[in-house]
Amino acid sequence: VQLQASGGGLVQPGGSLRLSCAASGSGASINTMGWYRQAPRKQRELVATITSGFRTRFADAVKGRFAISRDNRNNTVYLQMNSLKPEDTAVYYCGSGNRGGAVGQIDAWGQGTLVTVSS
């Protein structure tokens, strides 16, 4: 499976961004797709995941601000990020897998897209 992410950039605090990630090379439906982030000198962490049955999970830090959605027909996942804060600054990675959504359960990673929240 290959994942292609897009949509990062520079945004002011309180602003919004939408990330997209398209998966290719999978002949079957992918169970879990999600977004993860890694800030400098920190470990990669789960941001939000969504299963093929549209069950979602969010990190406490983003609940109420971020939304995740997916198009199963095209194996594409989206992350709508609202009310962005400087602490959301990180490289965001798209991930997919069939064993679960934890970082250690992800089978394939996208290339990462930088999100910078700064005035």
KEMAR-511455 format. One record per atom (N, C-alpha, C): residue number from 1; residue in three letters; x, y, z. Coordinates in nm, 2 decimals. Atoms other than C-alpha are relative to their C-alpha. Example, Ala and Ser with C-alpha at 12.3 -4.5 7.8 and 13.67 -1.06 7.14 Angstrom:
2
<r 1 Ala <0.09 -0.12 0.00>>;
<r 1 Ala <1.23 -0.45 0.78>>;
<r 1 Ala <0.09 0.12 0.00>>;
<r 2 Ser <-0.09 -0.11 0.00>>;
<r 2 Ser <1.37 -0.11 0.71>>;
<r 2 Ser <-0.08 0.11 0.08>>;
END
This chain:
119
<r 1 Val <0.08 -0.12 0.00>>;
<r 1 Val <0.00 0.00 0.00>>;
<r 1 Val <0.09 0.12 0.00>>;
<r 2 Gln <-0.07 -0.13 0.00>>;
<r 2 Gln <0.13 0.35 -0.09>>;
<r 2 Gln <-0.10 0.10 0.04>>;
<r 3 Leu <0.09 -0.11 -0.05>>;
<r 3 Leu <-0.01 0.65 0.08>>;
<r 3 Leu <0.06 0.14 -0.04>>;
<r 4 Gln <-0.04 -0.13 0.05>>;
<r 4 Gln <0.01 1.00 -0.06>>;
<r 4 Gln <-0.08 0.11 0.07>>;
<r 5 Ala <0.06 -0.11 -0.08>>;
<r 5 Ala <-0.06 1.29 0.18>>;
<r 5 Ala <0.02 0.14 -0.06>>;
<r 6 Ser <-0.02 -0.14 0.05>>;
<r 6 Ser <-0.12 1.65 0.10>>;
<r 6 Ser <-0.08 0.09 0.09>>;
<r 7 Gly <0.08 -0.10 -0.07>>;
<r 7 Gly <-0.26 1.97 0.25>>;
<r 7 Gly <0.06 0.08 0.12>>;
<r 8 Gly <-0.06 -0.07 -0.11>>;
<r 8 Gly <-0.01 2.09 0.51>>;
<r 8 Gly <0.04 0.14 -0.04>>;
<r 9 Gly <-0.04 -0.13 0.02>>;
<r 9 Gly <0.12 2.44 0.54>>;
<r 9 Gly <0.01 0.09 0.12>>;
<r 10 Leu <-0.01 -0.09 -0.11>>;
<r 10 Leu <0.15 2.75 0.75>>;
<r 10 Leu <-0.14 0.07 0.02>>;
<r 11 Val <0.13 -0.06 -0.03>>;
<r 11 Val <-0.16 2.88 0.93>>;
<r 11 Val <0.01 0.08 0.13>>;
<r 12 Gln <-0.01 -0.08 -0.12>>;
<r 12 Gln <-0.22 3.14 1.20>>;
<r 12 Gln <-0.08 -0.08 0.11>>;
<r 13 Pro <0.08 0.06 -0.11>>;
<r 13 Pro <-0.35 3.03 1.54>>;
<r 13 Pro <-0.15 0.03 -0.01>>;
<r 14 Gly <0.15 -0.02 0.02>>;
<r 14 Gly <-0.73 2.98 1.53>>;
<r 14 Gly <-0.04 -0.04 -0.14>>;
<r 15 Gly <0.03 0.03 0.14>>;
<r 15 Gly <-0.71 2.89 1.16>>;
<r 15 Gly <-0.03 -0.14 -0.02>>;
<r 16 Ser <0.03 0.13 0.04>>;
<r 16 Ser <-0.80 2.58 0.97>>;
<r 16 Ser <0.08 -0.05 -0.11>>;
<r 17 Leu <-0.06 0.07 0.11>>;
<r 17 Leu <-0.64 2.33 0.74>>;
<r 17 Leu <-0.07 -0.14 -0.02>>;
<r 18 Arg <0.06 0.13 0.03>>;
<r 18 Arg <-0.76 2.01 0.57>>;
<r 18 Arg <0.11 -0.08 -0.07>>;
<r 19 Leu <-0.09 0.09 0.05>>;
<r 19 Leu <-0.53 1.72 0.51>>;
<r 19 Leu <-0.07 -0.11 -0.08>>;
<r 20 Ser <0.05 0.11 0.08>>;
<r 20 Ser <-0.59 1.45 0.25>>;
<r 20 Ser <0.10 -0.11 -0.01>>;
<r 21 Cys <-0.09 0.11 0.02>>;
<r 21 Cys <-0.44 1.11 0.21>>;
<r 21 Cys <-0.07 -0.11 -0.09>>;
<r 22 Ala <0.05 0.10 0.09>>;
<r 22 Ala <-0.50 0.87 -0.08>>;
<r 22 Ala <0.08 -0.13 0.01>>;
<r 23 Ala <-0.07 0.13 0.00>>;
<r 23 Ala <-0.41 0.50 -0.06>>;
<r 23 Ala <-0.01 -0.07 -0.13>>;
<r 24 Ser <0.00 0.08 0.12>>;
<r 24 Ser <-0.32 0.29 -0.36>>;
<r 24 Ser <0.08 -0.12 0.02>>;
<r 25 Gly <-0.07 0.12 0.00>>;
<r 25 Gly <-0.20 -0.05 -0.43>>;
<r 25 Gly <-0.06 -0.11 0.09>>;
<r 26 Ser <0.07 0.10 -0.08>>;
<r 26 Ser <-0.45 -0.23 -0.20>>;
<r 26 Ser <-0.11 -0.06 -0.08>>;
<r 27 Gly <0.11 0.06 0.07>>;
<r 27 Gly <-0.68 -0.48 -0.36>>;
<r 27 Gly <-0.12 -0.02 0.08>>;
<r 28 Ala <0.11 0.02 -0.09>>;
<r 28 Ala <-0.90 -0.49 -0.06>>;
<r 28 Ala <-0.02 0.13 0.09>>;
<r 29 Ser <0.03 -0.12 -0.09>>;
<r 29 Ser <-1.06 -0.24 0.18>>;
<r 29 Ser <0.10 0.00 0.11>>;
<r 30 Ile <-0.09 -0.01 -0.11>>;
<r 30 Ile <-0.82 -0.11 0.44>>;
<r 30 Ile <-0.09 0.03 0.13>>;
<r 31 Asn <0.08 -0.01 -0.12>>;
<r 31 Asn <-0.96 -0.15 0.79>>;
<r 31 Asn <0.02 0.14 0.07>>;
<r 32 Thr <-0.02 -0.12 -0.08>>;
<r 32 Thr <-0.80 0.15 0.97>>;
<r 32 Thr <0.09 0.10 -0.08>>;
<r 33 Met <-0.08 -0.11 0.06>>;
<r 33 Met <-0.68 0.48 0.82>>;
<r 33 Met <0.00 0.11 0.10>>;
<r 34 Gly <-0.01 -0.10 -0.10>>;
<r 34 Gly <-0.56 0.76 1.03>>;
<r 34 Gly <0.11 0.10 -0.02>>;
<r 35 Trp <-0.10 -0.10 0.00>>;
<r 35 Trp <-0.35 1.06 1.10>>;
<r 35 Trp <0.08 0.00 0.13>>;
<r 36 Tyr <-0.09 0.00 -0.11>>;
<r 36 Tyr <-0.05 1.08 1.33>>;
<r 36 Tyr <0.09 0.12 -0.01>>;
<r 37 Arg <-0.09 -0.12 0.01>>;
<r 37 Arg <0.19 1.36 1.41>>;
<r 37 Arg <0.13 -0.02 0.09>>;
<r 38 Gln <-0.13 0.01 -0.07>>;
<r 38 Gln <0.55 1.40 1.53>>;
<r 38 Gln <0.06 0.14 0.00>>;
<r 39 Ala <-0.07 -0.13 -0.03>>;
<r 39 Ala <0.68 1.72 1.68>>;
<r 39 Ala <0.14 -0.02 0.02>>;
<r 40 Pro <-0.14 0.01 -0.02>>;
<r 40 Pro <1.05 1.79 1.71>>;
<r 40 Pro <0.03 -0.05 0.14>>;
<r 41 Arg <-0.05 0.06 -0.13>>;
<r 41 Arg <1.21 1.58 1.99>>;
<r 41 Arg <-0.11 -0.07 0.07>>;
<r 42 Lys <0.11 0.07 -0.06>>;
<r 42 Lys <0.88 1.40 2.05>>;
<r 42 Lys <-0.03 -0.13 -0.08>>;
<r 43 Gln <0.04 0.12 0.07>>;
<r 43 Gln <0.75 1.05 1.96>>;
<r 43 Gln <-0.12 0.03 -0.09>>;
<r 44 Arg <0.12 -0.01 0.08>>;
<r 44 Arg <0.50 1.00 1.69>>;
<r 44 Arg <-0.12 -0.04 0.08>>;
<r 45 Glu <0.12 0.02 -0.08>>;
<r 45 Glu <0.15 1.01 1.83>>;
<r 45 Glu <-0.13 -0.01 -0.09>>;
<r 46 Leu <0.13 0.01 0.07>>;
<r 46 Leu <-0.20 0.92 1.72>>;
<r 46 Leu <-0.08 0.13 0.01>>;
<r 47 Val <0.09 -0.12 0.00>>;
<r 47 Val <-0.42 1.22 1.62>>;
<r 47 Val <-0.14 -0.05 -0.01>>;
<r 48 Ala <0.14 0.05 0.02>>;
<r 48 Ala <-0.73 1.05 1.48>>;
<r 48 Ala <0.01 -0.12 -0.10>>;
<r 49 Thr <0.02 0.12 0.09>>;
<r 49 Thr <-0.83 0.72 1.32>>;
<r 49 Thr <-0.14 -0.02 -0.03>>;
<r 50 Ile <0.14 0.04 0.05>>;
<r 50 Ile <-1.13 0.59 1.13>>;
<r 50 Ile <0.01 -0.14 -0.06>>;
<r 51 Thr <0.00 0.13 0.06>>;
<r 51 Thr <-1.22 0.24 1.04>>;
<r 51 Thr <-0.09 0.00 -0.12>>;
<r 52 Ser <0.08 0.01 0.12>>;
<r 52 Ser <-1.39 0.11 0.73>>;
<r 52 Ser <-0.15 0.01 0.03>>;
<r 53 Gly <0.14 -0.02 -0.05>>;
<r 53 Gly <-1.71 0.11 0.94>>;
<r 53 Gly <-0.03 0.13 0.06>>;
<r 54 Phe <0.02 -0.14 -0.04>>;
<r 54 Phe <-1.66 0.48 1.02>>;
<r 54 Phe <0.01 0.02 0.15>>;
<r 55 Arg <-0.02 -0.02 -0.14>>;
<r 55 Arg <-1.57 0.42 1.38>>;
<r 55 Arg <0.12 0.09 0.02>>;
<r 56 Thr <-0.11 -0.09 -0.01>>;
<r 56 Thr <-1.35 0.71 1.49>>;
<r 56 Thr <0.06 0.00 0.14>>;
<r 57 Arg <-0.07 -0.02 -0.12>>;
<r 57 Arg <-1.10 0.78 1.76>>;
<r 57 Arg <0.09 0.12 -0.01>>;
<r 58 Phe <-0.08 -0.12 0.00>>;
<r 58 Phe <-0.93 1.10 1.86>>;
<r 58 Phe <0.09 0.01 0.12>>;
<r 59 Ala <-0.08 -0.03 -0.11>>;
<r 59 Ala <-0.65 1.21 2.08>>;
<r 59 Ala <-0.07 0.11 0.08>>;
<r 60 Asp <0.07 -0.09 -0.09>>;
<r 60 Asp <-0.77 1.41 2.38>>;
<r 60 Asp <0.03 0.15 -0.04>>;
<r 61 Ala <-0.05 -0.13 0.03>>;
<r 61 Ala <-0.57 1.71 2.26>>;
<r 61 Ala <-0.08 0.07 -0.12>>;
<r 62 Val <0.06 -0.06 0.12>>;
<r 62 Val <-0.77 1.75 1.94>>;
<r 62 Val <-0.15 -0.02 0.00>>;
<r 63 Lys <0.14 0.02 0.00>>;
<r 63 Lys <-1.12 1.64 2.04>>;
<r 63 Lys <-0.08 0.13 0.00>>;
<r 64 Gly <0.08 -0.12 0.02>>;
<r 64 Gly <-1.38 1.90 1.94>>;
<r 64 Gly <0.06 0.10 -0.10>>;
<r 65 Arg <-0.06 -0.09 0.10>>;
<r 65 Arg <-1.14 2.07 1.70>>;
<r 65 Arg <0.03 -0.07 -0.13>>;
<r 66 Phe <-0.03 0.08 0.12>>;
<r 66 Phe <-1.05 1.80 1.45>>;
<r 66 Phe <-0.11 -0.09 -0.04>>;
<r 67 Ala <0.10 0.10 0.05>>;
<r 67 Ala <-1.27 1.58 1.24>>;
<r 67 Ala <0.07 -0.08 -0.11>>;
<r 68 Ile <-0.05 0.09 0.10>>;
<r 68 Ile <-1.18 1.28 1.04>>;
<r 68 Ile <-0.11 -0.07 -0.08>>;
<r 69 Ser <0.10 0.06 0.08>>;
<r 69 Ser <-1.36 1.13 0.75>>;
<r 69 Ser <0.07 -0.08 -0.11>>;
<r 70 Arg <-0.06 0.08 0.11>>;
<r 70 Arg <-1.30 0.88 0.47>>;
<r 70 Arg <-0.10 -0.04 -0.10>>;
<r 71 Asp <0.08 0.04 0.12>>;
<r 71 Asp <-1.42 0.77 0.13>>;
<r 71 Asp <0.05 -0.14 -0.03>>;
<r 72 Asn <-0.05 0.14 0.01>>;
<r 72 Asn <-1.40 0.39 0.13>>;
<r 72 Asn <0.01 -0.04 -0.15>>;
<r 73 Arg <-0.01 0.04 0.15>>;
<r 73 Arg <-1.46 0.37 -0.25>>;
<r 73 Arg <0.14 0.04 -0.05>>;
<r 74 Asn <-0.13 -0.05 0.05>>;
<r 74 Asn <-1.14 0.57 -0.31>>;
<r 74 Asn <0.12 -0.02 0.10>>;
<r 75 Asn <-0.10 0.02 -0.10>>;
<r 75 Asn <-0.95 0.46 0.00>>;
<r 75 Asn <0.07 0.13 0.03>>;
<r 76 Thr <-0.05 -0.13 -0.03>>;
<r 76 Thr <-0.90 0.83 0.09>>;
<r 76 Thr <-0.05 0.04 0.14>>;
<r 77 Val <0.04 -0.05 -0.13>>;
<r 77 Val <-0.90 0.98 0.44>>;
<r 77 Val <0.04 0.15 0.01>>;
<r 78 Tyr <-0.02 -0.14 -0.02>>;
<r 78 Tyr <-0.93 1.34 0.54>>;
<r 78 Tyr <0.01 0.04 0.14>>;
<r 79 Leu <0.00 -0.05 -0.14>>;
<r 79 Leu <-0.85 1.54 0.85>>;
<r 79 Leu <-0.02 0.15 -0.01>>;
<r 80 Gln <0.03 -0.14 -0.01>>;
<r 80 Gln <-1.02 1.87 0.90>>;
<r 80 Gln <0.04 0.05 0.13>>;
<r 81 Met <-0.06 -0.05 -0.12>>;
<r 81 Met <-0.83 2.07 1.15>>;
<r 81 Met <-0.05 0.15 0.02>>;
<r 82 Asn <0.05 -0.13 -0.03>>;
<r 82 Asn <-1.00 2.37 1.31>>;
<r 82 Asn <0.05 0.06 0.13>>;
<r 83 Ser <-0.05 -0.07 -0.13>>;
<r 83 Ser <-0.91 2.62 1.59>>;
<r 83 Ser <0.14 -0.05 0.03>>;
<r 84 Leu <-0.13 0.05 -0.02>>;
<r 84 Leu <-0.55 2.53 1.54>>;
<r 84 Leu <0.08 0.08 0.10>>;
<r 85 Lys <-0.08 -0.06 -0.10>>;
<r 85 Lys <-0.30 2.60 1.81>>;
<r 85 Lys <0.15 -0.02 -0.03>>;
<r 86 Pro <-0.14 0.02 0.02>>;
<r 86 Pro <0.08 2.64 1.81>>;
<r 86 Pro <0.05 -0.13 0.03>>;
<r 87 Glu <-0.04 0.14 -0.05>>;
<r 87 Glu <0.11 2.31 1.99>>;
<r 87 Glu <-0.04 -0.11 -0.10>>;
<r 88 Asp <0.04 0.10 0.11>>;
<r 88 Asp <-0.05 2.14 1.68>>;
<r 88 Asp <0.11 -0.01 -0.10>>;
<r 89 Thr <-0.11 0.00 0.10>>;
<r 89 Thr <0.27 2.22 1.49>>;
<r 89 Thr <0.07 -0.13 0.00>>;
<r 90 Ala <-0.06 0.13 0.01>>;
<r 90 Ala <0.42 1.89 1.37>>;
<r 90 Ala <0.00 -0.04 -0.15>>;
<r 91 Val <0.01 0.07 0.13>>;
<r 91 Val <0.48 1.67 1.07>>;
<r 91 Val <-0.11 -0.10 0.02>>;
<r 92 Tyr <0.12 0.09 -0.01>>;
<r 92 Tyr <0.15 1.49 1.01>>;
<r 92 Tyr <0.02 -0.11 -0.10>>;
<r 93 Tyr <-0.01 0.12 0.08>>;
<r 93 Tyr <0.16 1.14 0.88>>;
<r 93 Tyr <-0.13 -0.08 -0.02>>;
<r 94 Cys <0.12 0.09 0.02>>;
<r 94 Cys <-0.11 0.93 0.72>>;
<r 94 Cys <0.05 -0.14 0.02>>;
<r 95 Gly <-0.04 0.14 -0.02>>;
<r 95 Gly <-0.11 0.57 0.82>>;
<r 95 Gly <-0.12 -0.09 -0.03>>;
<r 96 Ser <0.11 0.10 0.02>>;
<r 96 Ser <-0.31 0.26 0.74>>;
<r 96 Ser <0.04 -0.14 0.05>>;
<r 97 Gly <-0.03 0.13 -0.05>>;
<r 97 Gly <-0.34 -0.09 0.87>>;
<r 97 Gly <-0.12 -0.08 0.02>>;
<r 98 Asn <0.12 0.09 -0.03>>;
<r 98 Asn <-0.56 -0.39 0.94>>;
<r 98 Asn <0.01 -0.06 0.13>>;
<r 99 Arg <-0.02 0.06 -0.13>>;
<r 99 Arg <-0.44 -0.47 1.29>>;
<r 99 Arg <-0.05 0.09 0.11>>;
<r 100 Gly <0.04 -0.10 -0.10>>;
<r 100 Gly <-0.56 -0.15 1.47>>;
<r 100 Gly <0.06 0.13 -0.04>>;
<r 101 Gly <-0.04 -0.14 0.03>>;
<r 101 Gly <-0.49 0.22 1.49>>;
<r 101 Gly <0.12 0.05 0.08>>;
<r 102 Ala <-0.11 -0.05 -0.08>>;
<r 102 Ala <-0.21 0.24 1.74>>;
<r 102 Ala <0.12 0.02 -0.09>>;
<r 103 Val <-0.11 -0.03 0.08>>;
<r 103 Val <0.12 0.37 1.61>>;
<r 103 Val <0.07 -0.13 -0.04>>;
<r 104 Gly <-0.07 0.13 0.02>>;
<r 104 Gly <0.28 0.02 1.65>>;
<r 104 Gly <-0.08 -0.10 -0.09>>;
<r 105 Gln <0.08 0.09 0.08>>;
<r 105 Gln <0.00 -0.14 1.45>>;
<r 105 Gln <-0.02 0.04 -0.14>>;
<r 106 Ile <0.01 -0.05 0.13>>;
<r 106 Ile <0.03 0.07 1.14>>;
<r 106 Ile <0.09 -0.07 -0.09>>;
<r 107 Asp <-0.08 0.08 0.10>>;
<r 107 Asp <0.15 -0.12 0.83>>;
<r 107 Asp <0.06 0.08 -0.10>>;
<r 108 Ala <-0.05 -0.08 0.11>>;
<r 108 Ala <0.20 0.16 0.59>>;
<r 108 Ala <-0.01 0.15 0.04>>;
<r 109 Trp <0.00 -0.14 -0.04>>;
<r 109 Trp <0.30 0.53 0.63>>;
<r 109 Trp <0.01 0.08 -0.13>>;
<r 110 Gly <-0.02 -0.10 0.10>>;
<r 110 Gly <0.27 0.83 0.40>>;
<r 110 Gly <0.13 0.07 0.03>>;
<r 111 Gln <-0.13 -0.07 -0.01>>;
<r 111 Gln <0.56 1.07 0.35>>;
<r 111 Gln <0.00 0.11 0.10>>;
<r 112 Gly <0.00 -0.11 -0.09>>;
<r 112 Gly <0.45 1.33 0.60>>;
<r 112 Gly <-0.02 0.13 -0.06>>;
<r 113 Thr <0.03 -0.14 0.04>>;
<r 113 Thr <0.32 1.68 0.56>>;
<r 113 Thr <0.01 0.09 0.12>>;
<r 114 Leu <-0.02 -0.09 -0.11>>;
<r 114 Leu <0.43 1.97 0.77>>;
<r 114 Leu <-0.11 0.10 0.02>>;
<r 115 Val <0.10 -0.10 -0.04>>;
<r 115 Val <0.17 2.18 0.96>>;
<r 115 Val <0.07 0.09 0.10>>;
<r 116 Thr <-0.06 -0.10 -0.09>>;
<r 116 Thr <0.30 2.50 1.12>>;
<r 116 Thr <-0.11 0.10 0.04>>;
<r 117 Val <0.10 -0.09 -0.05>>;
<r 117 Val <0.07 2.70 1.34>>;
<r 117 Val <0.08 0.12 0.07>>;
<r 118 Ser <-0.08 -0.11 -0.05>>;
<r 118 Ser <0.23 3.04 1.40>>;
<r 118 Ser <-0.06 0.13 -0.05>>;
<r 119 Ser <0.04 -0.13 0.05>>;
<r 119 Ser <0.15 3.41 1.38>>;
<r 119 Ser <0.12 0.07 -0.05>>;
END
